C-alpha cells in the first residue's frame, strides 16, 4: 500500500486560533482535538512523477493545498484529491528553475510498511515518487515551505530511538568502516553520480546561501530533509 492516498474530502482541521481556544477551555480529551491547519493555498497546480493511479492531469491542473499538522493535502477543483503523511516526505525544497518556482518533494511510498526497507522485492525507483507543488502566487512558496517544515518536525521517524542509537554506538566498530571523501582514486558508482547530479541540479544548501546563491543548473533553492527521512 502506497503512502500517497486518494481522498474525496479534506480531513477535519482547526485554525491555530481555534486550537488555542479549545485547549484553553480544558476539553475532556485532548486526543479528540482536530489537527491544526498551518497553511492553505488556493490556485495550486501539482505534478506527480510517476503519476498517481486514477489521478489525472486534469485533477492536477488546479486545486487547493492544505498544510495540516496530520498530513499534506491537495484537493483538486474536480472534487478528488490526495494526502501524504509527513513521514513519507523524505525531502521538501523550494526550487526556482527557469520553468517556474515550486515546492519539490520526494515521497517514500513505502513509509511505515513493516519490513519494506529490507524486502528485496521492492525496487528503489518504484518506491519513490516526486511531487512538485506550483502555486499561482510564487511569493507564497516561503510560507508553504515553513509550514511543511513545522509539520514535518512533529512527525519524527518512529524507527529511530535513543535506545537504538546507544546500541549502535555500543556494538559498532568504527575502524571497520571507511568514509567516502571523494579523494583521488575514489568515486561514486554511475547510478550514485546520476542521483547526486539530479539532486544538485535542483537543491542547494539553505544554510550556506553565500557560497552558492544559484546552483550549477541556474536554480535558486532552499531545502530541508524531513525528520530523519
N, C-alpha and C positions, 0 to 999 in steps of 0.2 A: 504493500500500500504506500503510495507516494505521499509526501508531506503536504504538497500543494493540493488543496481540495476545492472542488466546485461548491458554490453556495447559491441559494436563491433569495436570501435576505441577509441584511447586515446584522451581525451579532449585537446583543444589547450592550450598551455602554452608558456612562455618565460623563459629564464635563468635570473638570478639576474643581470648579466651584461647588457643583452638586455633591461631589465626593466629600469635600470638606464639611458641608452641611450635614451629610449623612453621618459621618464619623463623629461630628460634634454633638449629634443628638443621641449618642451611645446606643447603637442598634442592638437588637437581640443577638444577632450573629454577624460578625464582620465577613464571614465567608460568603454571605449572600449579597454583598455589595458588588454591583457590576464593575467591570474594569473601566479605567479612565481613558477617554479619548484624548490623545496628546496632540493630534493634528488632523485636520480634514482639508482636503484639497479637491476642488471641483475642476472639471475640464482637464482631465488627465488621460493620456494615452499610454498603453503598455505594450511591450514586446516580450515574447517568451520564446526561448530557443533551448531545446526543442519545444514546439507548441504543446499546449495543454490539451489533452484529448477532448474533443467536442467544443472547446472554447475557440471560436472562430476569429478571423481578422476583424470582422465587424464588431464582435464583442470587445476586442482590444482597442478599437478606434477611439472611444470616448467613454469616460466614466468618472467616478469619484473615488479618491484614495482615503482610507481611514487608517490612521496610525493609532491603533488601540493597544493598550498595555498587554492584552492577551494574544493578539495576532495582528499581522499586517493584512489589510483587507482592501480589495479592489472590487467595486460594484459597477458594472457596465450600465450604460443607458439603455441597453437591450433587456435588462432585468435579470441577468445572470452575473455571477462574479466568482472570485476565488479568494481564499485566505491562506496565509503562510504562517506557521508558528515560528517564533523568533529563533529557537534552537536550530531550525533548518536554514536560517540565513547565515551562511558561513562568512560572508563578506558583503558590506554595502559601501558604496563610494559615490562621490559627486564626480561625474565625468563631463568634460566640456570639449568634445571633438568638434570638428568643423560642421558635422551634420546636425549638431544641436545638443544642448546640455541635457543631462538626465541623471537619475539615480541608478547606478549599476549595481546589481546584486547577483551573487552566486548562491544557489539554493541546493542544499543536500537533500535529495528526495527520499533518502532512507534514514533521515534523522529520527532517532527514537526507536528504530526497528531492532529488536533483540538479535544480536549476532550478525547484524548486517555488514559491519565493517570486516568481519572475519570470513564471510562467506565467499568462496571462490567463484560462485555463480554470478556475483554482482560485478558488472563491468563498470569501471570508473566513469567512463564517458556517459553512460546511460543513467548513472546515479546523480549527475549534476545537471542543473538547469540554470540558464541565465535569464535574468529578469531586468528589463530596462523600464524605468518609470519616467515618462516625459510629460511634465506639467506644461500647460499653455503659458503659464506665467513663470519664467525661469528664475525670477527673484525669490520664489518660494522654495528653491532647492535646499538652501541652508536650513530653513525651518523643518523641512521634511527629514533631512539628514540628522539633525539634532534630536528630533522626536524619535526616530528609529534607534538612534544610539542609546537614548534613555531607556526605551522599552527593551532593547536587547540586553542591557545591563541587569534587568530584572529577571532574566532567564539564564542563569549560569549553566554550564554543561553539567547535567546530572551524573555523568560518568566520571567526573573528576572530583576528588575529595582530598582533604588534608591528609587523611589516613593513607590514601593511595600514594601521595607524594612522599610521605615518610617511608613507606615500604620501598618505593623506588630508590630513594637515597640510601636505604639500608642495604639493599641487595645489588645495586648496580656498581660494577667495577668500571670506573671512568677510563682506566687505562686500556680497556678492551675496545674502545671506540675512537675513531678519528673524526675530526671536524673538517668539513669541506670549507676551504678558504679561498678557492679559486686560484691557487698558486700555479706556477708553470708545471705542466705535466698532468694537471688535473682538470677535468671538465665534466659538465653535466651530460647526460645522455641526450640524444636528439629529441626525444619526447619531452624531457625536462627543459631543454633550451626553448623549445617551441612554447611550452606552457609559460615559462618565465617571460619570454618576449611578448606574449599576448597580454599578460598582466601589466608589464611595464609600459605597454602601449596605451593603457587607459588609466593606470593608477600610479600615484606618486605618494611620497611620504608626507602626510599633512603636518608633521611635527618639525620638518625642516624645509619650509617653503622658500627660504632664502637661497638654498643651494640650487634649486631647480624649479622655478616657478611654473615652467611649462616642461612637460616631459618630452622624450625623444620623438613622440608621434605628434607633437604640437598640440597637446591637450592639457588644459588645466584640470587638476583633480584634487579631491580630498578623499581619504579612505579611512575605514575603520574595520578591523577584524572584530567579529562579534563573540564576545564572552566565551573564549575557549574554542570557538568554531572558526 
